[in-house]
Amino acid sequence: MILSMTGFGRSEGVFEGKKITVDIKSLNSKSFDLNIKMPLRYKEKEFELRKVLNDNILRGKVDCYINLEALDDSGDVSVNHELVKAYMDDLKKIAADGPDFEYLKMAIRMPDAISTRPDELNENEWIFLSGLMKEALAKFDSFRKTEGNNLHEELKRNIHNIENYLSQVTPYESIRLETIKEKYRSTLNEFDNIDETRFYQEMAYFTEKLDISEEKVRLAQHLKYYNEVMKNEEFNGKKLGFISQEIGREINTLGSKANHAEIQKLVVMMKDDLEKIKEQTLNVL
């Protein structure tokens, strides 16, 4: 089963006059890379939130945003009047020509000019936030499954294309070897006193070097294995990446030994589908 590393989940709810929103989104990454932003009110729980996200998401470049919005005049937000006035006085000393309103706009952006009420996070609010986090993760997971199903279909289609191109190689093999043999027979007839035994020994050696039967077998096995891992194993992105590298090696060897224009065309089309597979595999968890 395939899961995509691309995901998105959102949950929101109201607790004691405060609207809390949790957003989780991710893109592909080689490891777990988390960026989390939250109000200072929840900072004491950051380690626990990080652990929950790590345990559930496993891998990807993840952004988690927790937003807190007061819905009533509960006094959660306060303006430090004395500090704002001090900021304005200092700004006027630096540039005395500006209007007071401009100084005010700058002053309220300064540290601690506006602050939230420093009351402690209570257990009920933490339980409520944990529930929102679980809900957002459930939606996030559902998103990844949907994207994973789409990835699965695309990867199956590209693997099937390579299998189809590989089957088209066979008819050209006997033609290719006969063409090479005929070319060397013609060359033999142009010379006198040629050691035919030695000539045919060299021909056998050269024909063996051009033989692609092993590459075909190994490539077919890798393609089959890719499908099996994609279907039967969880969190298989890295393993699929390794298999796609092996598929690439066999296709490259097939191309270098082909010595036939039509087979080379098929190899080029295989490489095109393989590049799509590699790109898509990067997004598999």
Backbone torsions as a table, in degrees:
resi	resn	phi	psi	omega
1	MET	NA	135.5	-177.2
2	ILE	-103.8	135.3	170.1
3	LEU	-117.9	137.0	176.6
4	SER	-82.0	149.0	173.2
5	MET	-80.3	-13.8	175.5
6	THR	-81.4	124.0	-178.9
7	GLY	-153.9	160.2	176.4
8	PHE	-151.7	136.8	175.5
9	GLY	-148.8	139.7	179.5
10	ARG	-136.6	140.7	171.8
11	SER	-141.6	152.6	178.7
12	GLU	-151.7	154.3	179.4
13	GLY	-164.2	169.6	-178.2
14	VAL	-115.2	129.0	178.8
15	PHE	-131.6	115.8	176.4
16	GLU	47.7	53.2	176.1
17	GLY	78.1	9.8	179.3
18	LYS	-123.5	129.7	175.5
19	LYS	-89.8	122.3	-179.4
20	ILE	-112.4	128.6	179.8
21	THR	-123.0	134.4	176.8
22	VAL	-119.9	121.9	176.2
23	ASP	-117.5	131.4	176.2
24	ILE	-128.9	128.3	175.2
25	LYS	-141.9	153.6	-178.1
26	SER	-148.0	155.3	172.9
27	LEU	-128.7	173.3	-175.8
28	ASN	-72.5	147.5	178.4
29	SER	-160.6	156.7	-179.5
30	LYS	-71.2	-23.3	-178.0
31	SER	-137.8	-171.4	176.8
32	PHE	-90.6	114.7	-177.4
33	ASP	-124.9	104.0	-172.5
34	LEU	-107.2	131.0	170.0
35	ASN	-118.4	117.6	-176.5
36	ILE	-123.7	131.4	177.8
37	LYS	-123.6	131.4	-176.8
38	MET	-151.3	161.0	175.1
39	PRO	-65.2	154.1	178.7
40	LEU	-56.7	-26.9	-179.2
41	ARG	-56.0	-32.9	-175.0
42	TYR	-103.2	5.4	-174.9
43	LYS	-59.0	-33.5	-178.3
44	GLU	-64.4	-19.1	-178.9
45	LYS	-102.2	9.7	-174.8
46	GLU	-59.7	-43.4	-178.2
47	PHE	-59.9	-44.1	179.7
48	GLU	-65.0	-39.6	178.7
49	LEU	-65.6	-41.3	177.8
50	ARG	-61.1	-41.0	-179.3
51	LYS	-64.9	-43.4	178.7
52	VAL	-60.4	-44.6	-179.6
53	LEU	-65.8	-43.3	179.9
54	ASN	-62.9	-44.6	-178.4
55	ASP	-64.3	-31.2	-175.9
56	ASN	-93.3	-32.1	-173.8
57	ILE	-95.1	-35.4	173.3
58	LEU	73.5	-53.7	-174.8
59	ARG	-150.8	145.0	178.0
60	GLY	134.9	163.9	174.3
61	LYS	-90.4	107.7	-167.6
62	VAL	-112.2	135.0	171.4
63	ASP	-116.6	127.4	176.7
64	CYS	-124.0	123.8	179.6
65	TYR	-119.9	125.0	175.3
66	ILE	-113.1	119.8	-176.4
67	ASN	-114.9	139.9	-179.1
68	LEU	-123.5	126.1	-177.9
69	GLU	-131.4	124.8	178.4
70	ALA	-77.0	130.3	-178.5
71	LEU	-99.8	-8.2	179.4
72	ASP	-136.2	-179.9	179.6
73	ASP	-89.8	60.2	-175.5
74	SER	-82.0	-4.5	179.2
75	GLY	81.4	15.6	179.6
76	ASP	-66.7	-29.2	-178.2
77	VAL	-107.5	132.7	179.5
78	SER	-136.1	150.4	178.9
79	VAL	-104.6	128.8	177.7
80	ASN	-84.2	90.8	-172.1
81	HIS	-60.3	-44.8	-177.1
82	GLU	-64.2	-40.4	-179.2
83	LEU	-68.5	-42.0	178.8
84	VAL	-61.1	-43.6	179.1
85	LYS	-62.0	-39.5	179.2
86	ALA	-65.3	-40.8	176.7
87	TYR	-60.5	-44.5	-178.7
88	MET	-62.4	-42.6	179.9
89	ASP	-61.5	-41.8	179.0
90	ASP	-66.0	-39.4	179.8
91	LEU	-65.5	-37.3	179.1
92	LYS	-64.9	-35.6	178.7
93	LYS	-65.3	-34.3	-179.3
94	ILE	-74.7	-44.4	-178.8
95	ALA	-139.9	97.6	-172.7
96	ALA	-79.6	-7.7	-173.0
97	ASP	-85.1	-14.9	-174.2
98	GLY	-80.3	155.6	177.2
99	PRO	-73.4	155.1	-177.9
100	ASP	-58.9	-34.4	-177.6
101	PHE	-62.0	-38.7	179.0
102	GLU	-66.6	-38.8	176.9
103	TYR	-63.1	-39.4	-179.6
104	LEU	-63.6	-43.3	179.7
105	LYS	-60.8	-38.4	177.9
106	MET	-72.4	-38.7	-174.6
107	ALA	-65.7	-39.1	-176.1
108	ILE	-73.1	-10.3	175.2
109	ARG	-87.2	-9.0	-177.7
110	MET	-72.6	158.6	-179.2
111	PRO	-56.8	134.3	173.3
112	ASP	68.1	8.4	177.3
113	ALA	-66.0	-40.0	175.7
114	ILE	-122.3	130.5	-177.2
115	SER	-138.3	159.8	175.7
116	THR	-93.2	159.6	-180.0
117	ARG	-63.4	129.0	-171.7
118	PRO	-81.7	33.0	178.4
119	ASP	-73.6	153.9	-174.7
120	GLU	-79.4	151.9	175.9
121	LEU	-69.0	125.6	179.4
122	ASN	-92.4	164.8	-173.0
123	GLU	-62.7	-38.5	-178.7
124	ASN	-64.9	-39.2	178.5
125	GLU	-68.7	-36.7	177.9
126	TRP	-64.8	-40.7	177.3
127	ILE	-62.8	-40.2	179.0
128	PHE	-64.3	-44.2	178.8
129	LEU	-64.0	-40.0	178.4
130	SER	-61.6	-38.1	177.2
131	GLY	-64.6	-41.3	176.9
132	LEU	-63.6	-38.8	178.8
133	MET	-62.9	-43.8	178.7
134	LYS	-63.1	-40.4	178.8
135	GLU	-64.4	-43.6	178.5
136	ALA	-63.4	-40.6	178.9
137	LEU	-65.7	-36.7	177.7
138	ALA	-63.9	-43.5	177.5
139	LYS	-67.0	-38.5	177.4
140	PHE	-60.6	-45.2	-179.8
141	ASP	-64.6	-40.1	177.8
142	SER	-62.3	-40.6	177.5
143	PHE	-61.6	-44.6	-178.5
144	ARG	-65.4	-34.9	177.8
145	LYS	-66.7	-42.2	178.4
146	THR	-62.4	-47.0	177.6
147	GLU	-63.6	-36.4	178.5
148	GLY	-63.8	-39.4	177.3
149	ASN	-62.8	-40.3	177.1
150	ASN	-64.3	-42.3	177.3
151	LEU	-61.4	-42.6	-179.3
152	HIS	-56.7	-46.1	-179.1
153	GLU	-64.5	-41.4	179.4
154	GLU	-65.0	-44.0	-179.6
155	LEU	-65.6	-41.3	177.7
156	LYS	-60.3	-40.9	-179.2
157	ARG	-64.9	-41.9	-179.9
158	ASN	-70.0	-38.5	175.9
159	ILE	-62.7	-43.6	178.2
160	HIS	-60.9	-38.6	178.6
161	ASN	-60.7	-44.4	179.9
162	ILE	-64.6	-41.6	176.6
163	GLU	-59.2	-40.5	179.7
164	ASN	-65.7	-44.3	177.6
165	TYR	-63.5	-38.1	179.3
166	LEU	-62.9	-40.2	178.7
167	SER	-65.1	-26.2	-179.9
168	GLN	-79.1	-10.6	179.5
169	VAL	-70.9	-36.9	-171.7
170	THR	-52.9	-48.7	-178.2
171	PRO	-59.2	-24.2	-177.5
172	TYR	-86.2	-13.3	-174.1
173	GLU	-65.1	-51.2	-178.6
174	SER	-65.5	-38.0	177.7
175	ILE	-62.5	-43.6	-178.3
176	ARG	-60.6	-47.9	-177.8
177	LEU	-69.1	-37.9	177.6
178	GLU	-64.6	-38.2	178.0
179	THR	-62.4	-43.2	179.6
180	ILE	-65.1	-43.8	179.4
181	LYS	-62.4	-43.9	-179.5
182	GLU	-63.7	-37.4	178.3
183	LYS	-61.7	-42.6	-178.1
184	TYR	-76.5	-29.4	173.9
185	ARG	-64.0	-42.4	178.5
186	SER	-61.9	-40.5	178.1
187	THR	-63.6	-39.5	-179.6
188	LEU	-61.9	-40.0	-177.5
189	ASN	-69.5	-16.8	-178.8
190	GLU	-82.6	-9.1	-177.1
191	PHE	-121.3	153.0	175.3
192	ASP	-102.4	158.2	174.8
193	ASN	55.6	46.1	176.7
194	ILE	-95.7	133.4	176.4
195	ASP	-74.3	99.8	-174.8
196	GLU	-64.0	-35.9	179.8
197	THR	-60.4	-47.1	179.5
198	ARG	-65.1	-37.4	-179.2
199	PHE	-61.1	-47.3	-178.0
200	TYR	-71.4	-26.8	172.4
201	GLN	-63.6	-44.9	177.9
202	GLU	-64.7	-37.5	178.3
203	MET	-62.7	-42.5	179.7
204	ALA	-63.3	-41.2	179.2
205	TYR	-63.9	-44.4	-178.6
206	PHE	-66.4	-40.5	179.3
207	THR	-63.5	-38.9	178.8
208	GLU	-64.4	-39.1	178.2
209	LYS	-64.2	-29.8	-179.2
210	LEU	-88.6	-6.7	-177.6
211	ASP	-65.7	128.8	-176.9
212	ILE	-115.3	12.7	-176.2
213	SER	-62.8	-41.1	-179.8
214	GLU	-65.3	-41.3	179.2
215	GLU	-62.9	-39.2	178.9
216	LYS	-63.5	-44.0	-179.7
217	VAL	-63.9	-47.4	-178.7
218	ARG	-64.3	-40.1	179.4
219	LEU	-63.1	-43.7	178.8
220	ALA	-61.4	-39.7	179.4
221	GLN	-65.8	-42.7	179.3
222	HIS	-63.5	-40.3	179.3
223	LEU	-64.4	-41.9	177.9
224	LYS	-64.2	-43.1	-179.1
225	TYR	-64.5	-39.4	177.9
226	TYR	-57.9	-47.0	179.3
227	ASN	-62.2	-40.0	-179.5
228	GLU	-64.4	-46.5	-180.0
229	VAL	-64.7	-42.1	-179.7
230	MET	-61.3	-34.9	-175.6
231	LYS	-85.4	-37.7	-165.8
232	ASN	-108.6	-15.3	-174.5
233	GLU	-113.3	142.8	176.9
234	GLU	-91.1	156.7	178.2
235	PHE	47.6	54.5	-169.4
236	ASN	-103.9	12.0	-174.7
237	GLY	-58.0	-48.4	-178.2
238	LYS	-64.9	-41.1	180.0
239	LYS	-64.1	-42.1	177.0
240	LEU	-62.8	-34.7	176.7
241	GLY	-62.9	-42.4	178.6
242	PHE	-64.6	-41.4	-179.8
243	ILE	-65.5	-39.4	179.6
244	SER	-63.7	-31.1	175.3
245	GLN	-65.7	-40.3	178.1
246	GLU	-66.8	-38.8	175.7
247	ILE	-59.1	-42.8	179.7
248	GLY	-62.1	-40.3	179.8
249	ARG	-61.8	-44.1	-178.5
250	GLU	-68.1	-38.2	178.3
251	ILE	-65.4	-41.8	178.6
252	ASN	-62.8	-42.7	179.1
253	THR	-65.7	-40.7	176.7
254	LEU	-58.0	-42.8	179.6
255	GLY	-67.3	-39.7	-177.7
256	SER	-70.5	-26.2	-178.2
257	LYS	-99.1	-5.3	-170.9
258	ALA	-61.5	-52.9	-179.5
259	ASN	54.4	38.0	-179.8
260	HIS	-154.6	130.3	-172.3
261	ALA	-60.6	-43.4	-176.8
262	GLU	-68.8	-38.4	177.1
263	ILE	-65.4	-38.6	178.1
264	GLN	-61.6	-37.9	177.3
265	LYS	-63.3	-42.1	178.7
266	LEU	-64.4	-38.3	178.6
267	VAL	-63.4	-41.1	178.7
268	VAL	-61.2	-41.8	179.8
269	MET	-68.5	-35.7	175.0
270	MET	-61.1	-44.4	-179.1
271	LYS	-63.0	-36.0	179.0
272	ASP	-62.3	-45.6	178.3
273	ASP	-69.3	-34.2	178.9
274	LEU	-64.8	-38.2	177.6
275	GLU	-62.1	-37.7	176.8
276	LYS	-65.6	-40.2	178.6
277	ILE	-62.1	-46.5	-179.1
278	LYS	-61.4	-42.6	-179.0
279	GLU	-64.7	-43.6	-178.8
280	GLN	-70.5	-35.5	-178.2
281	THR	-63.8	-30.0	177.9
282	LEU	-59.5	-22.3	-177.6
283	ASN	-98.9	6.6	179.8
284	VAL	-91.4	131.5	-179.3
285	LEU	-65.7	NA	NA
